[in-house]
Amino acid sequence: MRSIFVIILIALIMASGCLGEKTVIKANVTITEHNGTPVIDIIDVTSAKVSNA
């Protein structure tokens, strides 16, 4: 009976995303000022898969 609860607990943890891979999104934004007005010059977005285990 205890092993069934352990298996269910592990399955719930894996289903919740605590284990396995997740996507991380990183954004770099360069903002400059032209005549007193902020202007977005560069937007660089990258993504990567990372493992939690």
Steps between C-alpha positions, in 0.01 A plus 500: 500500500784738583668438164184610318506832686869547417437432130206742496708767674786463251254516209344819638841663546602414144166620362531831682826578322728481803710241322603491137573786264373855507537782251686810616453820301764774524442848357760776464366845418716801412328834560659831403381857523455722194396864562370412845288210376590139590532277193531121491798427275556126533283213626687168517297198616640150549355183645656185639387173657629430850467191715387515862614150588 
